[in-house]
């Protein structure tokens, strides 16, 4: 999978550099949401082989998209403290090597999804790849401060991909999960952008705190957190979940709003970091509660 010159040794350090390009932590969260979609798609346990194949395929295509993102943004990354040490930013891994890495990961993922899952999942996952690597990274991110809002759809797709893998369809329930992540993405990312404002200013990217200021961004984080709470109630309202999920969604949603309100009332980098970190835990717990509700309450009933 690695393209090397005759003088390049396969070392743990080099392998780690390749791994970093695939953004493993972000990939893990995306795959986790996809797996939740797989288990919610059926009242019974889904086929284990299909779940494993879909997980591998979605993981590979997500990794390919992130590697391509690092390649496209190598000059931007070089100007940011947070990303300056990426192999693409330093030039320690060449453009050809990243293209081959992304191509092999993506092609393998598409083959796994097509032959071991279903064509629908393959095409949806490929469309997500294009949406993130091309539409978001190349077109939206450098041009508009609403980039994370508009481009957030590609990052919100994993539950639909997982649902399609098991059910061979993407019904309204799957799109509700997509909507939740879509609304969650702006306050999650803007919290990061707030305490990295100088970094983004140096990068030249028109992120909201850079173009509209800190106060404007904090207000929008608060407004989105309120919208997020309302959105997370929809699965209960449409009968997709029961009381367990409703209670967890209310508690987590109120906690999110409290974090956002504290940030809006008095800014500090520490509060922005706290909200950012909580937002990751929030999404994991919310989807875990939805799955627990599905199996412990909805299925037996």
Backbone bond lengths (Angstrom), bond angles and torsions (degrees), N, CA, C in turn:
res aa  C-N    CA-C-N  psi(-1)  N-CA   C-N-CA  omega(-1)  CA-C   N-CA-C  phi
1 X - - - 1.454 - - 1.519 111.28 -
2 X 1.343 117.11 -20.56 1.448 120.60 -177.30 1.514 110.72 -100.05
3 X 1.316 116.55 134.70 1.458 121.70 177.02 1.519 107.49 -99.62
4 X 1.323 117.88 120.08 1.456 121.59 -174.26 1.512 110.30 -134.00
5 X 1.319 114.61 153.02 1.455 119.87 173.18 1.514 108.48 -80.33
6 X 1.314 116.71 172.80 1.451 120.46 -177.27 1.518 112.33 -66.99
7 X 1.317 117.07 -18.05 1.466 120.11 -178.34 1.521 112.52 -98.60
8 X 1.346 116.43 0.76 1.456 119.78 -177.23 1.518 109.82 -94.50
9 X 1.304 117.36 127.79 1.458 121.50 179.27 1.516 109.74 -97.79
10 X 1.323 115.37 146.86 1.452 119.88 175.27 1.519 107.12 -80.29
11 X 1.301 117.17 104.99 1.455 121.77 -177.19 1.518 109.66 -122.30
12 X 1.335 116.29 158.32 1.467 118.57 176.58 1.519 112.46 -56.24
13 X 1.349 116.33 -35.32 1.459 119.46 178.80 1.508 112.67 -63.65
14 X 1.331 116.81 -42.63 1.458 120.69 179.05 1.526 111.13 -67.08
15 X 1.321 116.17 -42.66 1.458 120.05 178.63 1.525 110.48 -62.00
16 X 1.320 116.36 -37.72 1.464 119.73 178.36 1.526 110.50 -65.40
17 X 1.325 117.53 -37.56 1.459 120.32 178.06 1.530 110.88 -61.93
18 X 1.329 116.18 -41.59 1.461 119.31 176.46 1.529 110.72 -63.84
19 X 1.325 115.63 -41.96 1.463 119.76 -179.74 1.523 111.44 -61.76
20 X 1.322 117.01 -41.88 1.462 121.42 -179.61 1.530 111.06 -59.88
21 X 1.324 117.09 -35.38 1.467 120.71 179.98 1.527 112.01 -63.24
22 X 1.323 117.55 -24.47 1.470 120.77 -179.94 1.524 112.07 -87.07
23 X 1.340 117.26 2.28 1.467 123.06 178.61 1.530 111.04 47.34
24 X 1.327 118.21 66.33 1.463 121.93 -171.51 1.520 114.90 -58.93
25 X 1.328 118.76 -35.54 1.467 119.66 -179.51 1.518 111.82 -66.91
26 X 1.331 116.23 -42.97 1.467 119.96 178.02 1.526 109.78 -67.56
27 X 1.329 116.24 -38.99 1.460 120.53 178.57 1.522 110.77 -61.97
28 X 1.323 117.03 -40.99 1.462 120.81 -179.73 1.520 111.56 -60.98
29 X 1.328 117.18 -43.01 1.459 120.32 179.52 1.524 110.89 -65.40
30 X 1.330 116.81 -41.02 1.467 120.48 178.50 1.520 111.09 -63.40
31 X 1.322 116.97 -44.17 1.458 120.95 -179.68 1.524 110.65 -67.40
32 X 1.325 116.98 -37.00 1.462 120.66 176.91 1.529 110.30 -58.66
33 X 1.330 117.08 -45.45 1.467 120.72 178.88 1.528 111.21 -64.65
34 X 1.336 116.73 -35.78 1.468 120.20 177.14 1.521 110.89 -65.55
35 X 1.325 117.12 -41.59 1.465 120.94 179.50 1.526 110.50 -64.86
36 X 1.326 117.56 -38.72 1.466 120.60 175.66 1.526 109.55 -58.50
37 X 1.331 116.33 -43.43 1.463 120.27 177.68 1.518 112.09 -60.28
38 X 1.328 117.52 -37.95 1.467 121.34 178.54 1.525 111.57 -61.02
39 X 1.338 115.93 -45.12 1.466 119.31 -176.24 1.524 112.59 -77.19
40 X 1.332 117.32 -24.43 1.462 119.88 177.11 1.522 112.27 -80.43
41 X 1.326 117.03 -15.14 1.460 121.40 -173.62 1.521 113.32 -75.60
42 X 1.310 117.84 -10.33 1.462 120.68 -176.41 1.517 110.18 -143.97
43 X 1.338 118.26 144.27 1.469 120.85 176.48 1.526 112.48 -72.71
44 X 1.312 115.99 -15.60 1.458 121.05 177.48 1.525 109.92 -105.52
45 X 1.319 115.61 173.64 1.456 118.63 173.94 1.526 109.40 -66.75
46 X 1.319 118.50 129.19 1.466 119.94 178.54 1.524 110.84 -68.68
47 X 1.322 115.15 159.70 1.453 120.92 178.79 1.531 109.93 -59.85
48 X 1.336 116.09 124.11 1.457 120.81 -173.93 1.527 112.10 -61.98
49 X 1.337 117.16 -40.66 1.462 120.23 -178.81 1.524 111.13 -63.74
50 X 1.334 115.40 -39.96 1.463 118.59 179.94 1.527 110.76 -68.72
51 X 1.331 117.22 -39.66 1.456 120.90 178.34 1.524 110.48 -61.01
52 X 1.327 116.54 -45.44 1.467 120.36 -179.74 1.522 110.85 -64.15
53 X 1.336 116.24 -45.06 1.466 120.19 -179.24 1.527 110.94 -64.07
54 X 1.328 116.73 -43.14 1.465 120.39 -179.61 1.526 110.73 -65.38
55 X 1.323 116.61 -40.23 1.457 120.54 178.92 1.526 110.87 -61.90
56 X 1.311 116.28 -45.31 1.464 120.70 179.37 1.527 110.98 -63.76
57 X 1.337 115.96 -46.32 1.462 119.86 -178.18 1.511 112.83 -63.24
58 X 1.334 116.65 -45.62 1.463 120.69 179.62 1.524 110.27 -65.70
59 X 1.328 116.54 -39.81 1.465 120.87 178.43 1.530 110.72 -60.26
60 X 1.332 116.24 -46.34 1.460 120.28 -177.66 1.526 111.68 -63.70
61 X 1.326 117.19 -43.15 1.465 119.70 -179.68 1.531 111.35 -69.61
62 X 1.333 117.19 -36.23 1.469 119.76 175.85 1.527 110.31 -63.81
63 X 1.324 116.58 -43.49 1.465 120.71 178.35 1.519 110.88 -62.07
64 X 1.330 116.61 -39.87 1.463 120.93 178.30 1.520 111.24 -63.34
65 X 1.326 116.73 -41.26 1.462 120.93 179.69 1.528 111.19 -64.46
66 X 1.317 116.83 -41.79 1.462 120.15 -179.43 1.524 111.37 -68.66
67 X 1.327 116.95 -37.54 1.465 119.72 176.98 1.530 110.23 -63.48
68 X 1.322 116.40 -40.76 1.462 120.39 177.84 1.523 110.81 -65.84
69 X 1.316 116.70 -37.81 1.459 121.43 176.27 1.527 111.06 -59.32
70 X 1.336 116.48 -43.68 1.467 120.42 178.70 1.522 111.49 -63.48
71 X 1.328 116.32 -37.13 1.457 120.07 179.13 1.527 111.25 -66.91
72 X 1.316 116.35 -46.86 1.464 120.78 -178.47 1.522 111.12 -63.34
73 X 1.334 116.28 -36.21 1.466 120.28 -175.30 1.524 112.75 -100.18
74 X 1.323 118.49 24.00 1.457 119.16 -175.76 1.523 112.79 -61.71
75 X 1.309 118.52 -37.34 1.461 120.24 178.63 1.523 111.34 -72.24
76 X 1.322 116.68 -38.12 1.461 120.72 175.45 1.516 110.34 -64.03
77 X 1.336 116.64 -45.67 1.469 120.83 179.75 1.518 112.10 -59.95
78 X 1.334 116.91 -35.50 1.465 120.93 -178.61 1.530 111.93 -65.41
79 X 1.335 117.13 -22.09 1.467 120.85 -178.95 1.530 112.50 -94.05
80 X 1.331 116.88 -2.35 1.459 120.94 -177.50 1.530 110.36 -112.00
81 X 1.320 115.90 133.45 1.458 120.81 -178.87 1.523 111.39 -60.15
82 X 1.330 116.19 -39.33 1.465 121.41 -176.07 1.520 112.59 -65.09
83 X 1.327 117.38 -29.65 1.468 120.73 -172.71 1.525 113.86 -120.36
84 X 1.315 117.24 2.93 1.465 120.25 -173.09 1.523 113.62 -63.33
85 X 1.337 117.44 -21.90 1.459 120.19 -177.46 1.526 113.44 -92.54
86 X 1.333 117.66 1.95 1.458 119.24 175.02 1.522 110.10 -61.92
87 X 1.313 115.54 145.10 1.471 120.07 -175.28 1.514 112.21 -60.82
88 X 1.330 117.33 -32.14 1.466 119.83 177.88 1.523 110.72 -70.79
89 X 1.337 117.07 -34.46 1.467 120.61 -179.97 1.518 111.45 -72.68
90 X 1.325 117.19 -35.78 1.461 120.52 -179.07 1.525 112.34 -85.29
91 X 1.343 116.53 -17.39 1.455 120.33 -178.62 1.513 114.22 85.62
92 X 1.329 117.28 7.48 1.467 119.68 -179.84 1.525 112.30 -72.48
93 X 1.333 116.93 -18.75 1.469 122.37 171.41 1.518 107.00 -121.03
94 X 1.309 117.15 129.00 1.463 121.88 -172.79 1.523 112.19 -77.94
95 X 1.325 114.64 165.06 1.458 120.68 176.76 1.526 111.28 -59.13
96 X 1.332 117.02 -43.34 1.464 120.78 179.81 1.524 111.31 -61.30
97 X 1.317 116.09 -42.07 1.462 119.41 179.91 1.528 111.91 -61.97
98 X 1.340 116.54 -41.89 1.463 119.75 179.47 1.522 110.68 -68.21
99 X 1.338 117.04 -39.95 1.461 120.17 178.01 1.524 111.42 -61.09
100 X 1.321 115.50 -42.80 1.469 119.47 178.59 1.524 110.63 -66.59
101 X 1.324 116.54 -43.76 1.463 120.61 177.68 1.523 111.03 -57.11
102 X 1.340 116.25 -52.29 1.457 120.76 -178.99 1.525 111.17 -63.40
103 X 1.346 116.52 -40.85 1.461 120.19 -179.76 1.520 112.45 -63.59
104 X 1.320 116.27 -42.86 1.465 119.57 -179.46 1.524 111.37 -69.37
105 X 1.317 116.09 -43.17 1.462 118.76 177.73 1.527 110.98 -61.93
106 X 1.336 115.73 -46.97 1.460 119.90 -178.30 1.520 112.81 -65.10
107 X 1.338 117.14 -45.00 1.456 120.87 -179.39 1.528 111.33 -64.51
108 X 1.323 116.41 -40.87 1.460 119.91 178.13 1.519 110.74 -65.03
109 X 1.336 115.81 -43.42 1.459 119.35 178.22 1.516 112.60 -61.59
110 X 1.332 117.41 -42.34 1.464 120.63 178.82 1.521 111.04 -64.58
111 X 1.320 117.88 -40.11 1.464 121.15 178.99 1.520 110.84 -64.55
112 X 1.325 116.29 -43.39 1.472 119.86 178.69 1.521 110.59 -60.64
113 X 1.329 116.57 -46.14 1.463 119.93 -178.56 1.528 111.80 -67.13
114 X 1.324 117.42 -39.89 1.462 120.20 -176.76 1.526 111.67 -69.25
115 X 1.315 116.81 -46.68 1.463 120.37 -173.10 1.528 114.00 -88.85
116 X 1.332 117.57 -27.84 1.458 119.56 -175.75 1.527 113.81 -109.16
117 X 1.341 116.73 -10.60 1.467 119.58 179.31 1.527 108.76 -120.60
118 X 1.322 117.67 -91.11 1.469 121.95 173.82 1.531 109.10 -168.27
119 X 1.339 117.04 155.98 1.468 120.22 -178.69 1.530 113.64 -60.82
120 X 1.360 117.08 -33.33 1.462 119.96 -179.05 1.528 110.90 -59.22
121 X 1.316 116.24 -45.86 1.461 119.79 -179.73 1.520 110.65 -64.94
122 X 1.322 116.48 -39.45 1.458 119.55 179.11 1.517 111.06 -60.78
123 X 1.328 117.28 -48.49 1.456 120.45 -176.32 1.531 111.70 -68.60
124 X 1.335 117.09 -37.97 1.461 119.64 177.44 1.530 110.71 -65.17
125 X 1.333 116.46 -41.00 1.455 120.16 179.91 1.524 110.54 -69.12
126 X 1.314 117.18 -37.97 1.460 120.25 176.68 1.527 110.72 -65.25
127 X 1.339 116.76 -40.33 1.469 120.16 177.11 1.528 110.57 -62.77
128 X 1.329 116.76 -36.32 1.450 120.96 176.66 1.524 110.64 -65.27
129 X 1.335 116.58 -40.68 1.462 122.23 175.83 1.527 110.48 -57.38
130 X 1.327 116.41 -49.07 1.464 121.10 -179.95 1.532 110.28 -63.96
131 X 1.343 116.19 -41.56 1.457 120.20 -179.78 1.513 112.56 -60.67
132 X 1.321 116.41 -39.58 1.462 119.54 -178.65 1.522 111.97 -80.77
133 X 1.329 116.44 -51.84 1.463 120.51 -172.83 1.525 113.07 -72.93
134 X 1.328 116.89 -30.03 1.469 120.05 -175.20 1.528 111.47 -108.33
135 X 1.339 116.62 -63.08 1.462 119.84 -173.08 1.530 111.27 -64.18
136 X 1.344 116.66 -46.63 1.462 119.03 -179.25 1.521 111.71 -76.09
137 X 1.330 117.34 -54.75 1.464 120.95 -171.45 1.523 112.58 -68.49
138 X 1.340 117.39 -44.55 1.465 120.55 -174.47 1.520 112.39 -87.97
139 X 1.333 117.58 -42.48 1.463 120.43 -170.92 1.523 112.50 -92.71
140 X 1.340 116.97 -51.94 1.458 120.21 -170.95 1.526 114.28 -83.91
141 X 1.309 117.21 -47.99 1.468 121.18 -170.10 1.523 113.44 -57.83
142 X 1.334 119.46 -41.57 1.470 118.14 -179.04 1.528 114.42 -85.23
143 X 1.350 117.69 -0.22 1.464 119.59 -170.86 1.525 115.40 -116.83
144 X 1.315 118.59 -25.56 1.463 118.91 -174.11 1.528 111.03 -142.52
145 X 1.340 117.33 140.63 1.471 119.94 176.36 1.527 112.59 -69.20
146 X 1.327 116.56 -11.29 1.466 120.82 175.53 1.527 111.35 -91.49
147 X 1.329 116.03 18.03 1.467 120.28 -176.86 1.527 112.58 -56.77
148 X 1.322 117.12 -43.35 1.453 120.10 -176.29 1.521 111.61 -72.13
149 X 1.340 116.85 -24.50 1.463 120.46 177.36 1.524 110.14 -74.61
150 X 1.327 115.93 -52.94 1.463 120.30 -177.43 1.525 110.68 -69.07
151 X 1.330 115.53 -45.25 1.457 119.07 -177.76 1.506 114.08 -78.40
152 X 1.334 116.62 -5.15 1.454 119.70 -178.65 1.518 114.13 -64.83
153 X 1.318 117.25 -17.94 1.464 119.89 -178.63 1.516 111.45 -61.06
154 X 1.324 117.61 -40.97 1.461 119.67 -179.27 1.524 110.92 -63.72
155 X 1.324 117.07 -38.84 1.453 120.07 178.24 1.513 113.43 -73.45
156 X 1.331 116.59 -17.21 1.466 120.85 -179.34 1.520 113.30 -90.24
157 X 1.310 118.34 -3.50 1.461 122.43 -171.56 1.535 116.44 -76.07
158 X 1.330 122.10 -21.44 1.465 120.60 -173.60 1.535 116.60 -48.37
159 X 1.359 120.97 -43.53 1.465 117.90 178.92 1.528 112.98 -60.70
160 X 1.333 116.83 -36.74 1.458 120.35 177.79 1.523 111.30 -67.06
161 X 1.319 116.65 -37.19 1.463 120.59 177.92 1.518 110.27 -63.95
162 X 1.334 115.97 -45.27 1.458 119.51 178.94 1.514 112.23 -64.25
163 X 1.332 116.67 -40.02 1.461 121.06 179.40 1.531 109.78 -63.35
164 X 1.313 115.88 -45.22 1.469 120.16 -179.99 1.518 111.45 -62.33
165 X 1.322 116.90 -33.93 1.460 120.36 -178.02 1.516 112.11 -64.09
166 X 1.323 117.04 -33.93 1.462 120.89 -176.97 1.525 112.41 -95.51
167 X 1.331 116.38 -40.17 1.470 120.55 -173.16 1.519 113.79 -97.41
168 X 1.337 118.36 -7.80 1.465 121.70 -175.62 1.522 111.79 58.39
169 X 1.316 116.53 25.98 1.468 122.22 179.92 1.520 108.05 -161.65
170 X 1.336 115.72 163.76 1.466 120.90 178.03 1.527 107.85 -128.78
171 X 1.331 117.30 87.06 1.468 120.59 -178.32 1.522 112.17 -77.64
172 X 1.325 115.08 -178.50 1.451 120.48 -177.12 1.513 113.88 -60.11
173 X 1.341 116.96 -35.15 1.461 119.94 179.99 1.528 111.74 -59.36
174 X 1.323 116.21 -39.80 1.469 119.87 178.86 1.525 110.76 -64.24
175 X 1.319 117.02 -38.60 1.461 120.12 -179.08 1.525 111.91 -70.89
176 X 1.337 117.38 -23.81 1.462 119.78 173.28 1.523 110.64 -64.06
177 X 1.335 115.79 -40.76 1.461 119.99 177.61 1.529 110.45 -65.10
178 X 1.319 116.15 -39.48 1.462 120.62 176.67 1.533 109.79 -61.61
179 X 1.320 116.40 -42.26 1.466 121.08 -179.26 1.529 110.96 -62.22
180 X 1.329 116.77 -40.13 1.459 120.13 179.46 1.528 110.79 -60.06
181 X 1.333 116.42 -47.89 1.470 119.32 179.68 1.519 110.76 -66.99
182 X 1.325 117.36 -35.27 1.457 121.88 179.17 1.533 110.86 -60.85
183 X 1.340 117.45 -42.56 1.466 121.66 179.22 1.528 110.73 -75.33
184 X 1.332 116.71 -31.46 1.466 121.50 -179.86 1.528 112.38 -69.81
185 X 1.316 117.71 -32.05 1.469 121.90 -171.54 1.531 114.35 -60.48
186 X 1.337 120.82 -48.80 1.473 119.07 -177.57 1.522 114.43 -58.63
187 X 1.344 120.26 -51.66 1.465 117.19 -179.73 1.530 112.75 -64.95
188 X 1.320 116.89 -32.60 1.464 121.14 176.51 1.526 110.21 -62.03
189 X 1.317 117.15 -49.82 1.463 120.58 -175.26 1.516 112.12 -76.46
190 X 1.328 117.74 -36.79 1.462 119.87 -179.63 1.526 111.55 -67.05
191 X 1.333 118.09 -29.34 1.466 119.94 175.23 1.523 109.75 -62.45
192 X 1.334 116.23 -42.33 1.464 120.51 175.10 1.523 110.67 -62.95
193 X 1.328 116.43 -44.98 1.461 120.97 -177.25 1.526 111.91 -63.08
194 X 1.335 117.55 -29.68 1.461 120.37 -179.47 1.521 111.70 -64.71
195 X 1.338 116.61 -48.01 1.463 116.47 -178.14 1.523 112.34 -86.95
196 X 1.339 115.95 2.91 1.463 121.14 172.45 1.534 110.78 -119.19
197 X 1.329 117.31 26.23 1.463 121.15 -174.68 1.529 111.84 -58.72
198 X 1.325 117.50 -44.54 1.468 120.38 -179.86 1.523 110.94 -61.86
199 X 1.319 115.44 -39.16 1.457 120.62 177.59 1.525 110.77 -60.04
200 X 1.327 116.40 -47.11 1.463 120.32 -178.64 1.524 111.53 -70.33
201 X 1.319 116.38 -32.24 1.474 119.23 175.72 1.526 110.05 -64.46
202 X 1.321 116.54 -41.46 1.469 120.74 177.68 1.522 112.08 -66.44
203 X 1.333 115.74 -30.97 1.471 119.77 -177.19 1.521 112.49 -72.92
204 X 1.328 116.78 -25.51 1.456 120.23 -176.43 1.513 113.87 89.14
205 X 1.329 117.26 0.81 1.465 120.44 179.47 1.528 109.58 -79.93
206 X 1.333 117.70 138.39 1.469 121.08 -177.10 1.528 112.36 -82.99
207 X 1.321 116.62 61.53 1.456 119.41 178.98 1.528 109.74 -72.93
208 X 1.311 117.03 152.69 1.468 121.86 -171.64 1.532 113.82 -55.22
209 X 1.337 120.38 -44.44 1.476 118.44 178.55 1.527 112.99 -63.38
210 X 1.330 116.84 -27.12 1.462 120.91 -179.67 1.523 110.68 -77.61
211 X 1.319 117.12 -43.38 1.466 121.13 -174.37 1.525 113.39 -85.42
212 X 1.342 117.67 -32.47 1.462 120.53 -174.19 1.525 113.70 -120.04
213 X 1.300 117.73 -3.26 1.449 120.09 175.64 1.516 114.53 92.67
214 X 1.305 113.90 164.52 1.460 121.75 -175.60 1.529 112.46 -67.19
215 X 1.333 117.29 -45.06 1.461 120.90 -176.49 1.528 111.10 -62.98
216 X 1.308 117.13 -43.99 1.458 122.01 178.96 1.529 110.28 -60.55
217 X 1.308 116.90 -42.88 1.465 121.75 -179.62 1.518 111.05 -65.78
218 X 1.329 116.97 -42.48 1.469 120.49 179.53 1.515 111.45 -63.28
219 X 1.326 116.89 -37.79 1.465 120.31 176.78 1.525 110.73 -63.30
220 X 1.316 116.22 -43.40 1.460 119.22 -179.24 1.529 111.83 -68.32
221 X 1.317 117.61 -33.60 1.461 120.31 174.60 1.527 110.05 -61.50
222 X 1.326 116.48 -43.91 1.464 120.82 179.32 1.526 110.99 -63.43
223 X 1.335 116.94 -45.77 1.460 120.73 -179.20 1.523 111.25 -63.47
224 X 1.319 116.67 -41.23 1.460 119.77 178.70 1.525 111.33 -67.91
225 X 1.328 117.53 -33.27 1.467 119.44 178.71 1.527 110.78 -66.11
226 X 1.327 116.94 -35.99 1.470 120.63 175.71 1.521 110.14 -67.65
227 X 1.338 116.69 -43.90 1.464 120.47 177.37 1.527 111.01 -62.56
228 X 1.321 116.31 -34.12 1.461 120.37 179.77 1.522 111.04 -65.30
229 X 1.306 116.82 -43.63 1.467 119.67 177.40 1.518 111.05 -58.32
230 X 1.330 116.65 -45.43 1.466 120.34 179.03 1.524 111.28 -62.77
231 X 1.310 116.47 -40.46 1.466 120.63 -178.59 1.524 111.77 -65.96
232 X 1.323 116.54 -38.60 1.468 119.35 -177.55 1.527 112.56 -70.53
233 X 1.318 117.85 -11.88 1.468 120.37 176.52 1.525 112.08 -81.41
234 X 1.324 117.40 -15.33 1.461 120.87 -175.89 1.531 113.79 -60.52
235 X 1.346 120.26 -41.88 1.466 118.30 178.11 1.526 113.12 -55.93
236 X 1.338 117.62 -37.35 1.463 119.78 177.17 1.525 110.77 -71.61
237 X 1.320 117.03 -41.13 1.460 121.10 -177.01 1.528 111.44 -62.04
238 X 1.325 117.56 -38.42 1.470 120.59 -177.78 1.530 112.19 -88.33
239 X 1.335 117.71 3.86 1.458 120.38 178.04 1.514 115.22 82.99
240 X 1.315 116.36 15.79 1.458 120.45 -179.42 1.528 111.65 -81.09
241 X 1.328 116.19 -22.08 1.461 121.05 -177.98 1.519 109.81 -139.79
242 X 1.337 115.14 173.25 1.454 121.11 -179.32 1.516 112.47 -115.33
243 X 1.338 115.00 -158.34 1.458 121.04 -173.40 1.525 113.04 -66.33
244 X 1.310 117.85 -34.79 1.466 119.79 -178.83 1.518 111.02 -58.35
245 X 1.320 115.89 -50.47 1.464 119.38 178.95 1.521 110.80 -62.89
246 X 1.326 117.70 -42.02 1.461 121.06 -178.06 1.526 111.02 -58.39
247 X 1.332 116.74 -45.34 1.461 120.32 -179.13 1.529 110.76 -63.78
248 X 1.325 116.67 -45.61 1.461 120.89 -179.92 1.524 110.52 -63.71
249 X 1.347 116.95 -42.62 1.465 120.83 -179.78 1.523 110.88 -62.51
250 X 1.330 117.16 -40.07 1.459 120.70 179.60 1.524 111.04 -66.86
251 X 1.335 116.45 -46.13 1.464 120.06 -178.98 1.525 111.02 -63.44
252 X 1.330 116.57 -48.91 1.466 120.27 -179.80 1.530 111.26 -64.34
253 X 1.324 116.35 -40.86 1.462 120.11 -179.65 1.516 112.48 -63.66
254 X 1.339 116.61 -42.01 1.462 120.15 178.11 1.522 110.29 -65.65
255 X 1.339 116.92 -39.59 1.465 120.17 177.02 1.529 110.95 -62.04
256 X 1.328 116.58 -40.65 1.468 121.03 178.43 1.527 110.01 -61.38
257 X 1.329 116.48 -44.84 1.455 120.64 -179.82 1.530 110.92 -64.52
258 X 1.326 117.02 -38.79 1.463 120.69 178.54 1.529 110.65 -62.05
259 X 1.330 115.83 -46.20 1.474 119.70 176.69 1.530 110.19 -58.87
260 X 1.346 116.36 -45.05 1.463 120.83 -177.87 1.526 111.23 -66.57
261 X 1.335 117.40 -38.18 1.465 121.00 -179.36 1.525 110.72 -67.77
262 X 1.335 116.68 -41.65 1.462 119.98 177.38 1.528 110.69 -61.36
263 X 1.330 115.49 -39.94 1.457 120.20 178.32 1.525 110.49 -65.80
264 X 1.333 116.72 -40.31 1.466 120.66 -179.56 1.530 111.34 -67.67
265 X 1.322 115.88 -40.27 1.468 120.22 -176.00 1.523 112.51 -70.26
266 X 1.323 116.54 -41.47 1.470 119.91 -178.87 1.519 108.47 -149.34
267 X 1.315 116.60 109.64 1.460 119.94 -174.83 1.526 112.63 -78.96
268 X 1.312 114.64 143.15 1.458 122.84 166.00 1.523 106.80 -154.40
269 X 1.319 116.12 151.76 1.459 119.86 177.34 1.526 110.94 -59.18
270 X 1.319 116.81 -35.39 1.460 120.73 180.00 1.527 111.01 -62.21
271 X 1.342 116.95 -42.87 1.463 120.03 179.25 1.527 111.58 -67.62
272 X 1.319 116.65 -35.86 1.465 119.37 176.79 1.529 110.26 -65.27
273 X 1.337 116.72 -41.50 1.468 120.47 177.07 1.523 110.91 -64.06
274 X 1.317 117.16 -40.82 1.460 120.98 179.63 1.525 111.06 -61.45
275 X 1.324 116.86 -43.19 1.458 120.13 178.50 1.515 111.05 -65.65
276 X 1.326 116.79 -42.68 1.461 120.54 179.90 1.528 110.72 -60.50
277 X 1.325 116.61 -47.51 1.465 120.21 -179.32 1.515 111.39 -66.49
278 X 1.329 116.96 -40.85 1.458 119.61 178.70 1.527 111.52 -64.45
279 X 1.338 116.85 -35.65 1.465 119.71 -178.44 1.530 111.77 -61.03
280 X 1.324 117.24 -34.09 1.468 120.29 177.38 1.521 110.11 -69.25
281 X 1.340 116.08 -47.06 1.465 120.16 177.10 1.522 110.58 -61.69
282 X 1.325 116.24 -39.57 1.465 122.45 179.92 1.533 111.19 -55.39
283 X 1.318 116.51 -51.63 1.462 119.73 -176.28 1.527 110.96 -64.88
284 X 1.323 116.93 -40.37 1.462 120.64 179.40 1.525 110.92 -62.84
285 X 1.325 116.96 -46.30 1.462 120.74 -178.88 1.524 111.60 -68.54
286 X 1.318 116.90 -38.01 1.461 120.49 -179.83 1.524 110.95 -61.87
287 X 1.329 117.03 -47.85 1.456 120.21 -178.88 1.527 111.53 -71.39
288 X 1.331 117.09 -33.58 1.461 119.97 175.48 1.527 110.37 -64.05
289 X 1.336 116.83 -39.46 1.463 120.91 177.71 1.524 111.24 -65.61
290 X 1.310 116.51 -38.04 1.461 120.25 178.18 1.529 110.55 -63.35
291 X 1.324 116.24 -40.61 1.462 120.05 178.42 1.522 111.07 -68.95
292 X 1.339 117.59 -43.64 1.461 120.95 178.74 1.516 110.77 -61.52
293 X 1.321 116.77 -40.67 1.460 121.82 177.77 1.530 110.19 -62.28
294 X 1.309 115.90 -42.92 1.465 122.02 -179.21 1.520 111.25 -58.47
295 X 1.329 116.97 -42.46 1.467 120.52 -175.47 1.514 113.15 -88.59
296 X 1.324 117.67 -36.64 1.456 119.78 -175.04 1.526 113.74 -85.71
297 X 1.321 115.71 -26.34 1.476 118.83 -175.28 1.517 112.51 -118.34
298 X 1.319 117.11 -55.38 1.454 119.87 -171.96 1.523 112.68 -69.39
299 X 1.334 118.01 -44.15 1.461 120.55 -175.24 1.509 112.93 -65.76
300 X 1.376 119.81 -49.08 1.448 119.30 179.24 1.515 112.61 -61.51
301 X 1.307 117.35 -32.22 1.455 120.00 -179.15 1.520 111.32 -73.05
